[in-house]
Amino acid sequence: MDTPAIEAEGLRKRYGDTDALAGLDLTVAAGRVCALLGPNGAGKTTAVRILTTLLRPDAGRARVAGHDLLRHPDRVRAAIGLVGQHAAVDEVLGGRQNLVLFARLHHLPRRAARARADDLLERFGLADAAGRPVSTYSGGMRRRLDLAASLIVAPPVLFLDEPTTGLDPRGRSEVWDAVRALVADGATVLLTTQYLEEADQLADTVRVIAAGRVAAAGTPAQLKDDLGGDRVDVVLHRADELDRAATVIAAATGAAPAVDPAALRVSVAVTERVTALAAVLRALDAVGLRAADVAVRRPTLDEVFLHLTDTQKVTG
């Protein structure tokens, strides 16, 4: 059996009266992307800081790239790359100058440093902007340069702490493409993110963290299935039709629908999507309700996230 790239058991970290981590368990297989999701304060960044040796846990143990976190932190640091929430590159220097600087800090000879910089600039689509000051780069370009800087020594394990926060959709897409390329080359990625779509796009496995613990784990598809399979969404024309439509839909499906007044939408979980859709349409037509839109869809990770974190608030 292959050794996991990241293993953590019972990680704890306390700040005053607050448990940032309350016994976090985590396993990430080599060559995979694992996304950590959770509300602000759930412990995502604390977990990353511990696993990258920037913070010492109060209890628990971990191994990263096969090295014990507490016994051999130097070996862990040599085997990882970290892209934090804020860009680490110098905005006055050009892209090539930044990468050569990072390479020299890693003790690469001057010629090897320049060659490695040029290779990474080409790989991340930044060769044409290599001589420009980073201050002229777009947000997506800066984050790609950040990723390139973290790969100067080609670490097998890469930690990305909310790497696309503040980027526009184009910038996020550029970073996603870069992450996919890294994984295709064999890297293991632990990703924290506030964007549920990002986890859905990139992650092989997802860990939802609430109150410093893992509240749920699985692939994005598994987490959606656990929430109850497909949904039938009915969008009405007027707000005063919502309650009546909800009553009709409940009778047609035998399930309690959710009503979203802001979206003029009634949503219900179903098992047999085609049968349920037909039943809903017949029931609405029978009482003279005309929908603005009707759709069948799977739950989103947003719904999984909200369900799990709301449940944690009630039971935690």
C-alpha positions, 0 to 999 in steps of 0.5 A, a space after each residue: 500500500 502506498 504511503 500517504 503524502 499527508 497523515 495527521 491524527 488528533 491535531 489540536 491547537 488552542 488560543 486562549 479559550 478557543 480551540 482552533 483545532 480540536 482533534 483533526 484527523 486527515 489523510 491525503 493520498 499521493 498525487 491527489 488534491 484534497 480540499 479543506 472547506 469550512 467557515 471562517 474560524 473553522 481551523 483550515 489555515 491553522 491546519 495548514 500552518 501546522 502541517 507546513 511547520 509554521 506552527 507547533 500543535 498542542 497535541 497530535 501527530 503528523 507525517 508529511 511526505 513520509 517525514 515526522 512533523 515534530 521530529 524532522 521539521 527540516 525534512 518536511 520543509 525540504 519536501 513541501 511548497 506553500 502558497 499563502 493567502 497573500 502574494 509572496 513575490 516582489 512587485 518591483 522586480 520582474 517575473 524572471 528576477 523574482 524566480 531567480 531570486 527564489 532559486 538562489 535562496 534555495 542555493 541553486 547555482 546562478 546558471 541553474 537558477 536562470 534555467 529553472 526560472 525560464 522553465 517555470 515562466 514557460 510552464 505557467 504561461 508567463 514567458 512573455 511577461 518575464 521582464 515586466 515588473 510584477 506590479 503590472 501583472 494581473 491578479 491571476 498572473 501574480 498567483 501563477 508566479 506565486 505557484 511557480 516560486 513555490 516549485 523552484 525545487 519541485 516539491 512533492 507536496 504543495 499547500 495552497 491556502 485560499 490561492 484564488 481569494 480576491 481573483 476575478 473568474 478569469 484569474 481563478 480559471 488561470 490558477 485552476 489550470 496551473 494546479 491541474 498541470 501540477 497534479 498531472 505531473 504527480 504533485 500532491 495538493 492540499 487546498 483550502 478555499 472559500 469557493 465551493 466551485 473551486 473544490 468541485 473543480 479541483 478536488 479528488 476528495 473533500 474534508 468539511 471542517 467545522 469547530 476544528 474537526 472533520 465534519 464530513 469526508 468524501 469525493 464531491 460526488 459522494 458528499 452531494 449524494 449523501 445530502 439526498 440525490 437529485 433536486 427538482 427546482 421550480 421557479 414561480 412568477 410571483 411571491 404569492 404563489 410560493 406557499 401554494 406551490 410548496 403544498 402542491 409539490 409536497 403532495 406530489 413528491 411526498 417530500 418536504 420542499 424548501 422555499 427560497 422567497 428571494 429566488 421565487 424558488 421551491 426545491 425538493 429532494 427526489 429519488 426518481 428524477 424523471 418520475 418526480 419531475 413528471 409528477 410535479 408538472 402534472 400537479 402544478 398544471 392541475 391547480 393552474 400554477 404556471 412555472 417560470 422555470 423547472 429544472 432537475 439538478 444534483 445538490 451543489 457543494 454549497 448546499 452540502 457545506 451549509 447543511 453540514 456546518 448548520 448541523 454542526 452548530 446544532 449538535 456541536 
